[in-house]
Structure formats: C-alpha cells, structure tokens
Amino acid sequence: MTRLLLADDHAVVRKGLIQILREAGIDAEVHEVSDGHEALAALRETTFDAVLLDISMPGKGGIEVLKQMRARGDQPPVLVLSMHSEEAYALHLIRAGAAGYLSKESAPAQLAEAIKKVLQGKRYISPEVAELLADSLSQRQAGSDEADEDDRHRQLSSREFEVFLQLAQGLGPTEIGRAMNLSAKTIASHRSRILRKMRLRTNAELTLYASRHGLI
C-alpha cells in the first residue's frame, strides 16, 4: 500500500487533507506528524512514497526539513503545502528540491491532482508556478542584475531566504544559528548579504518587507 507522510501542526488541516485523499480515491496509509523534528524522525524509521509538508511548523519548519531530506539523498518526493501564495515561496522551494508547491487555499481537486502526480514520481507545477519559473528564466537570460521592488526576495539563495524569514520574525543570530546548526557569525554574514541584495538597511525593514509581501 502507498505510504504518505503528512506533516502539519494543525490537526484539523491534517484531517481535511486525509478526507480529500479519500474522496479522490487515493488509497494510502497516512502517517501524521505535527512538526519538523517528528517528520525527520519518521523518515528515519519508515519508507514513504511521498511527503506532504507544511512550510510553517514549530521547531524545524518545512524549508529546513526539506533541506535535511535532500542532504541525506534518496528521499521521497515532497509536495509543499502553505497558507502563502505561490509568489511568496514557490521558486525557492522548487529550487531546494520540492516536487511541487501548492497553496492550502487551492481547490480539493487541484490538491488531489498534485498528490497523484507526486506519487507517480512527477513534478507538480501549477499554472501560477509555471509563470513564475518562466519569468525567472527570462530575467536570467536577459542578464538583469536588478530585481523589481516586489521581487527582491527572489534573488536570495535558498539558505539566505531561510535566514531572511527568521530575521523578519525577530529572531537573532544566535537563535537562528542554533536552529540551523550554524554559528552566529555565519548567520551575521548571511544577514549582511541579504540586506545588500535586497537594498535594505535594518532588520525592521526586513520585517516590513516580509509583512507587505505576505511572507510572515
């Protein structure tokens, strides 16, 4: 039987997703976990055919879980679910190795289609994400060094983006370093590059930018 790992810190959301699976005729044994640490522990103990991963969970978030999975190699495909729109996170997560990205506000039929594709070993690219990927490719081919005002966060690397999100939530270098197994000095270096790339000066400006763009 197909085995799915469902990682989301809201029990109601997990039950709703399982119901969507059932109604779509997806016969799977679903293992539920509520945070990133539990997800990684489950992956060490059990072989899964796919992972449905919430991006925002206490402790280790979805981005860090995805990176640790990819670092181990030979891990199941991951469909990332989020309350945030595709514009906010999709490109970073696809580049980080996710098989697909979908907003939780998507219709049940779209979610069922995404899960089926991921289980088949395919990527799920929604029309919105496809457009973002096309725009990103066009910008690279054009050799543009300057991002639009609304797109500055997209030029960050996956690691820089993860640090940016935590800085924007008010966490300091020591806290972020502890969560990411990096030194505070390394986090401070990331912060400097992030501010320079985004043409911002302070953490407060990072927070304001993230809030305006629906990233926190």
C-alpha positions as CSV (number, residue, x, y, z in Angstrom):
1,M,0.0,0.0,0.0
2,T,1.1,3.6,-0.7
3,R,2.6,5.3,2.3
4,L,2.3,9.1,2.8
5,L,3.9,11.2,5.5
6,L,1.7,14.2,6.3
7,A,3.5,16.9,8.3
8,D,1.3,19.8,9.5
9,D,1.0,21.3,13.0
10,H,-2.8,21.7,12.7
11,A,-4.9,18.6,13.4
12,V,-7.9,20.0,11.6
13,V,-5.8,20.6,8.5
14,R,-4.4,17.1,8.6
15,K,-7.9,15.6,8.8
16,G,-9.1,17.7,6.0
17,L,-6.3,16.6,3.7
18,I,-6.9,13.0,4.6
19,Q,-10.5,13.4,3.6
20,I,-9.5,14.9,0.3
21,L,-7.3,11.9,-0.3
22,R,-10.1,9.5,0.4
23,E,-12.7,11.4,-1.8
24,A,-10.1,11.4,-4.6
25,G,-9.8,7.6,-4.4
26,I,-6.1,7.8,-3.3
27,D,-5.7,4.6,-1.2
28,A,-2.8,5.4,1.1
29,E,-1.6,4.7,4.6
30,V,-1.1,8.2,6.1
31,H,1.4,8.8,8.9
32,E,0.7,12.1,10.7
33,V,3.2,14.2,12.4
34,S,2.9,17.8,13.8
35,D,6.4,19.3,13.5
36,G,9.7,19.1,11.6
37,H,11.5,17.0,14.2
38,E,8.8,14.4,14.1
39,A,8.9,14.4,10.3
40,L,12.6,13.7,10.2
41,A,12.3,11.0,12.9
42,A,9.5,9.3,10.9
43,L,11.6,9.4,7.7
44,R,14.5,7.7,9.5
45,E,12.2,4.9,10.7
46,T,9.9,4.3,7.8
47,T,10.0,4.3,4.0
48,F,7.4,6.6,2.4
49,D,6.3,7.1,-1.2
50,A,5.7,10.8,-0.8
51,V,5.7,13.6,1.8
52,L,3.1,16.3,2.2
53,L,5.0,19.0,4.1
54,D,3.6,22.2,5.7
55,I,6.1,25.1,5.4
56,S,5.3,26.7,8.7
57,M,5.7,24.4,11.8
58,P,7.1,24.9,15.3
59,G,10.7,23.9,15.8
60,K,12.1,22.9,12.4
61,G,10.0,24.4,9.6
62,G,9.3,22.8,6.2
63,I,12.3,24.5,4.5
64,E,14.8,23.1,6.9
65,V,13.1,19.6,6.8
66,L,13.3,19.7,3.0
67,K,17.0,20.6,3.1
68,Q,17.9,17.9,5.5
69,M,16.0,15.3,3.5
70,R,17.8,16.3,0.3
71,A,21.2,16.3,2.2
72,R,20.6,12.6,3.1
73,G,19.8,11.7,-0.5
74,D,17.4,9.1,-1.9
75,Q,14.4,10.6,-0.1
76,P,10.7,10.5,-1.2
77,P,9.3,13.4,-3.3
78,V,7.9,16.3,-1.4
79,L,4.8,18.3,-2.1
80,V,5.0,21.5,0.0
81,L,1.7,23.0,1.3
82,S,1.4,26.5,2.6
83,M,-1.0,29.2,3.6
84,H,1.1,31.6,1.5
85,S,0.6,32.2,-2.2
86,E,2.9,30.7,-4.8
87,E,4.6,34.1,-5.3
88,A,6.0,34.0,-1.8
89,Y,7.8,30.7,-1.6
90,A,7.4,28.5,-4.7
91,L,10.6,29.3,-6.6
92,H,12.8,28.9,-3.5
93,L,11.3,25.5,-2.6
94,I,11.3,24.1,-6.1
95,R,15.0,25.1,-6.4
96,A,15.6,23.5,-3.0
97,G,14.2,20.1,-4.3
98,A,10.5,20.1,-3.7
99,A,8.5,18.2,-6.3
100,G,5.7,20.7,-6.1
101,Y,4.3,23.6,-4.2
102,L,0.6,24.3,-3.5
103,S,-1.3,26.9,-1.5
104,K,-3.7,25.4,1.0
105,E,-6.4,27.6,-0.4
106,S,-6.3,25.6,-3.7
107,A,-9.4,23.6,-4.6
108,P,-9.5,20.0,-3.4
109,A,-9.4,18.7,-7.0
110,Q,-6.2,20.6,-7.6
111,L,-4.6,19.2,-4.4
112,A,-5.7,15.7,-5.3
113,E,-4.1,16.1,-8.8
114,A,-0.9,17.4,-7.2
115,I,-0.6,14.4,-4.8
116,K,-1.3,11.9,-7.6
117,K,1.5,13.4,-9.8
118,V,4.0,13.4,-7.0
119,L,3.1,9.8,-6.2
120,Q,3.8,8.9,-9.8
121,G,7.3,10.4,-9.5
122,K,6.4,13.5,-11.4
123,R,6.7,17.2,-10.5
124,Y,3.5,19.2,-9.9
125,I,3.8,22.7,-11.4
126,S,0.7,24.8,-11.1
127,P,0.0,27.4,-13.8
128,E,1.0,30.1,-11.3
129,V,4.3,28.5,-10.5
130,A,5.0,27.8,-14.2
131,E,4.6,31.5,-14.9
132,L,7.0,32.4,-12.1
133,L,9.6,29.9,-13.4
134,A,9.2,31.4,-16.9
135,D,9.6,34.9,-15.6
136,S,12.7,33.9,-13.6
137,L,14.3,32.2,-16.6
138,S,13.6,35.3,-18.8
139,Q,15.2,37.6,-16.2
140,R,18.3,35.3,-16.1
141,Q,18.6,35.2,-19.9
142,A,18.3,39.0,-20.1
143,G,21.2,39.2,-17.6
144,S,19.2,41.5,-15.3
145,D,21.1,42.3,-12.1
146,E,18.3,44.4,-10.5
147,A,15.1,42.8,-9.2
148,D,11.9,44.7,-9.2
149,E,10.8,46.2,-6.0
150,D,8.3,43.4,-5.4
151,D,10.7,40.7,-6.3
152,R,13.8,41.4,-4.3
153,H,13.4,38.3,-2.1
154,R,13.5,36.0,-5.2
155,Q,17.2,36.8,-5.8
156,L,18.2,35.3,-2.5
157,S,19.6,31.8,-2.3
158,S,17.6,29.1,-0.5
159,R,19.7,29.4,2.6
160,E,19.6,33.2,2.5
161,F,15.9,33.1,2.1
162,E,15.5,30.9,5.1
163,V,17.7,33.2,7.2
164,F,15.7,36.2,5.9
165,L,12.4,34.7,7.0
166,Q,13.7,34.1,10.5
167,L,15.3,37.6,10.8
168,A,12.0,39.0,9.7
169,Q,10.2,37.2,12.5
170,G,12.5,38.9,15.0
171,L,14.9,36.1,15.8
172,G,18.6,36.9,16.5
173,P,21.7,35.3,15.0
174,T,22.3,33.0,18.0
175,E,18.7,31.6,17.9
176,I,18.8,31.2,14.1
177,G,22.2,29.6,14.2
178,R,21.1,27.1,16.8
179,A,18.1,26.1,14.8
180,M,20.1,25.8,11.6
181,N,23.3,24.3,13.2
182,L,25.3,27.3,12.1
183,S,27.4,29.7,14.0
184,A,26.1,33.2,14.9
185,K,28.9,34.6,12.9
186,T,27.8,32.7,9.8
187,I,24.2,34.0,10.3
188,A,25.5,37.5,10.6
189,S,27.4,37.1,7.3
190,H,24.2,35.9,5.7
191,R,22.3,38.9,7.1
192,S,24.8,41.3,5.6
193,R,24.4,39.7,2.1
194,I,20.6,39.6,2.5
195,L,20.5,43.3,3.3
196,R,22.8,44.2,0.4
197,K,20.9,42.1,-2.1
198,M,17.5,43.5,-1.0
199,R,18.8,47.0,-0.7
200,L,17.6,47.3,2.9
201,R,19.4,48.6,6.0
202,T,17.9,47.1,9.1
203,N,16.0,44.0,10.4
204,A,13.0,46.3,10.9
205,E,13.0,47.0,7.2
206,L,13.3,43.2,6.5
207,T,10.2,42.6,8.7
208,L,8.2,45.4,7.0
209,Y,9.1,44.0,3.5
210,A,8.2,40.4,4.6
211,S,4.9,41.6,6.0
212,R,4.0,43.6,2.9
213,H,4.7,40.6,0.7
214,G,2.8,38.1,2.8
215,L,5.9,36.2,3.8
216,I,5.3,36.2,7.5
